[in-house]
Amino acid sequence: MANAASLKLMLVGDMILDEPDPDSFFEHALSTLHQADLLIGHVEVPYTRRGRENTSDVPAPPSDPDHLSALKRAGFQVATLAGNHISDAGPNGIEDTIATLRQLGITTTGAGMNLAEAREPAIVVHQGLRVGTLSYNCVGPKDSWAGEKKPGCAYVHVITHYELDHASPGGPPRIYTFAEPESTDAMLADIEKLRSGVNVLIVALHKGIGHTPATLAMYERPLAKAAIDAGADIVVGHHAHILRGIEIYKGRPIYHGLGNFVTVTRALNLEANPSPKRLEWARRRRELFGFEPDPDYPTYPFHPEARNAMISVCEIGADGVRKAGVIPCWVNPKGQPEICGDDERGHAVASYIQHITEKAGLRANFEWDGNWVHCW
């Protein structure tokens, strides 16, 4: 346990506990997670027994609420919920997910029974240090967004524009993406409002292009930097189901994509898939993103490079972030993240993170520091 002057914060990306014995998937990471003074992760799908499918997007099946207790035993204290699947089981799914997490003592942010609730921060106090977290969905679909009297998630509306910039009608366009000002300003107002009430402020953005190595959409860096400018100490991204690079902006870390952590599901498999919509998407995403899931990973149907994983680690104090970095991880064929040390496999994952950082044009330095990689 860190002393009161400096606490250890860990954050992980997308989590789906859609298989029996959810505790088993944390097995190799448990001792490391228990070293955190504060542990935060993103809960990707609803957990309910009474929800109905309710989305214009590809629906994720709801999971068993009892599975969420594995998060408590793993040490999670905060769950971010603003994502593209949180509304897939309708209002009951949102209500039950929030209620179950809070009954377990896990504070939530990013979803609620109306927009005001969804925009409420999760505030945790540990050894006198106040840490606040906000969570926003930047990828849609619109029917997942909360409204004045509508359950859903907090959001930033991102607009996509396609422009043909050469003389070939029907040819590949250039793609422009912009965060719409009104919802961006609402996010920035939330950050500014929270800033004076906490020592450390975290913003989680569900953002990015799925299943695509390294690439950042045009809106991602400006939106993350705007959050820092408004007062955030740490910005983390998730949604793409594959790692993204890291940059340090004004001395504060931006983790553009934490990728998957425990993300076990058979909902995207071609074999024995009972949902026509999910089966169609399982086929189509192979064509769109140009990859085949590894058949040796039956509960982890993601891009082969998504086996590279990480835990964000930050030493924090009353003055904000004192040190930032990552613990490299590797997802094994059972879908279990394994902690990598300062060894051959750990260096391979760290090199991958450095490679995708450089490929995306981000600026950060990486250096091993004990059992984690320091970023500055």
ABEGO torsion letter per residue (X at the ends): XBBAABBBBBBBBBBBBABBGAAAAAAAAAAAAAABABBBBBBABBBBAABBBBBABBBBBBBBAAAAAAAAAAGBABBBABBAAAAAAEAAAAAAAAAAAAAAGBBBBGBBABAAAAABBBBBBBGGBBBBBBBBBAAOBAAABBBAABBEBBBBBBBBBBBBABBBBGBBBBBBBBBBAAAAAAAAAAAAAAAAABABBBBBBBBEBBGBBGBBBAAAAAAAAAAAAAGBABBBBBGAGBBBBBBBBGGBBBBABAEBBBBBBAAABABGBABAAAAAAAAAAAAAAGBBBBAABAABBBBAAAABBBBBBBBBBAAEBABBBBBBBBBBAAGBBBBBBBBAAAAAAAAAAAAAAAAAGBBBBBBBBEABBBBX
